[in-house]
Amino acid sequence: MDKELQAEDLKDRLYAMRHSAAHVLAQAVLEMFPDAKLGIGPVIEHGFYYDFLLPRPLIPEDLEILQGKMQKIINQDQTFVRHEEEPERVIEFLEKIKQPFKVELAKEFISEGKTLSFYENVTRNGERKFIDLCRGGHTDSTKEIGAFKLHRIAAAYWRGKETNPQLQRIYGLCFETKDELQAHLKMLEEAAKRDHRKLGKELEIFMLSDEVGAGLPLWLPNGAVLVEELERLAKETEREAGYTRVRTPHITKGSLYIKSGHLPYYAETMFPPMKLDNEEYYLKPMNCPHHHLIYANRTRSYRELPLRLAEYGHCYRYEDSGALFGLMRVRSLCMNDAHIYCTPKQFEKEFIRVMELYKKYSAIFGVKKMVMRLSLHDKEGLGKKFVNEPKLWLQTEEQVRRAMLKTGIEFVEAPGEAAFYGPKIDVEVWSAIGREFTLATNQLDFAVPKRFNLTYVDTDGKEKTPLCIHRAPLGTHERFIGFLIEHFAGAFPTWLAPVQVAVLPISDNFLKYAKKIQRTLDRKGVRVMLDDSAESLGKKIRNAEKQKIPWMLVVGEKEAADKTVAARNYHSKKQGVLPLAAFVKMVVSEIKERKLPEGL
């Protein structure tokens, strides 16, 4: 219990530091730009940000100036003093100091019946320095703010709407100690090198084109290999686990999504309807309604359950343009989807089997840290955000909680974040450098099967409604490959690498033997590239290393005479000469077993 309290105290202290740092940033900005209009300045993971409407665009040098101003404010040991005022006086004050965005927020808070409070920064001699509309959560003094650094400028629309003014957002990092800040900065530096957008371009994995549209990635040949290898892994695994594959169309009548209940909840993230034959058709945003129809194609017996329907289904979601980010947030996505229809008695076993699948995939990709997030409903959202079945919510949440405890996998609970039809598990993983990603989901659906009149004939001859588990262990191709690029820094394991072996003849005199090697590997299903260019051997090696090809085979006079290869591994940097047959056997085994590179 003491450890839990200490962790909670640390969390609260960090929140207060970061929130206070955001206020100090706003104070510094007003010193530099007296006419600045203040937006919002919330605490975020690892720090804070604040949005401003400024008279000119910020440049990186401005962050250094603002950092210095913030440090001066902190050194003044200013205190944070809370004030509460009557709503009318609040509006009058904010209008007087010409802060229109704060006026808008204040009016919204008043309409919601919330208390309006201010926090004022006051020096030790009583000088009033800065005041901001704020709910609270501050350190007592600016000197209690930990180590911080302003590190990024971005654009942001007010309230996230493109029709609103565009503001400038300043991001800051804040940690309790300088060592923690420095460690995070090093991680960010490494993350920049591993940025999937940068490496995706350099390694010719994917591209984005204005001619196609924002958020609609094109897979280049190397990217297509990654997609196909992931599908092969999923199909092999799911076949062994008793899944049946199905395929569904890319567009569907809107009436299907009204029936499923998706349209009222997800209309904002769906592409606009197309009018065809006096009907409205939508680009498919999810696969589940189609799988429900396949289940309902004929009468089902309890003997057929659990029925596991799987599909790498292509979906389309209209993400806000400001949220689009490389492969991580896109509008076209191919999902490792499946729906498991089962009886209530079968649920726990099936749910645990899915969680075991997540653990298996984590081991294959060298994911060392994985945390599950159990997303629950909240009473306030019933009938709005969540289906209005309070008893079923409590019952199914307890079912999922009990199943999770049996898996032994660490999980945290998150009220108010469930799917509209039931509780869910969101899977958070950490890459090789400690960067967090949310990649996959496992959901219990107790509501939608009823909407589709899905039934099975039970042992007593009566029709009953099955439960449905929605699961996507590999998430989408887009997000998962984006994660893998950063996780492996573009240096994929041999089984996943677009080119697995590069054959590098020292000169044209050894092309005949090099081509024999190429044919031998190709017949074994190895993706092999022969560099028969006129470049020097050194240049050929550098080119292969830039492409992060796992194996390089140098062949010259001795290798051709002895039927050997001089093999060099990109990951381990180990090299040695061995018979061609021995190398082929080794690399085929490495691919078949989906081995990880050394060090992961």
ABEGO torsion letter per residue (X at the ends): XAAAAAAAAAAAAAAAAAAAAAAAAAAAAAAABAABBBBBBBBBBGEBBBBBBBABBBBAAAAAAAAAAAAAAAAAGBBBBBBBBBAAAAAAAAAAAGBAAAAAAAAAAAAAGBBBBBBBBBBAAGBBABBBBBAEGBBABAAABBBBBBABBBBBBBGGBAABBBBBBBBBBBBABAAAAAAAAAAAAAAAAABAAAAAAAAGABBBBAAAEBGBBBBBAAAAAAAAAAAAAAAAAAAAAGBBBBBBBABBBAAAAAAAGAAAAAAAABBBBBBBGGBBBBBBABAAAAAAAAAAABBBBAAAOBBBBBBBBBBBBBBBAAABBEAABBABBBBBBBBBBBBAAAAAAAAAAAAAAAAAAAAAAGBABBBBBBBBBBAAABGAABBBBAAAAAAAAAAAAAAAAAAGBBBBBBBGABBAAEBBBBBBBBBAAGBBBBABBBBBBAAAAAAAGBBBBBAAGBBBBBBBBBBBAAEBAAAAAAAAAAAAGGBBBAAABABABBBBBABAAAAAAAAAAAAAAAAAGBBBBBBABABBAAAAAAAAAAAGBABBBBBBAAAAAAGBBBBBBAAAGBBBBBBAAAAAAAAAAAAAAGBBBBGX
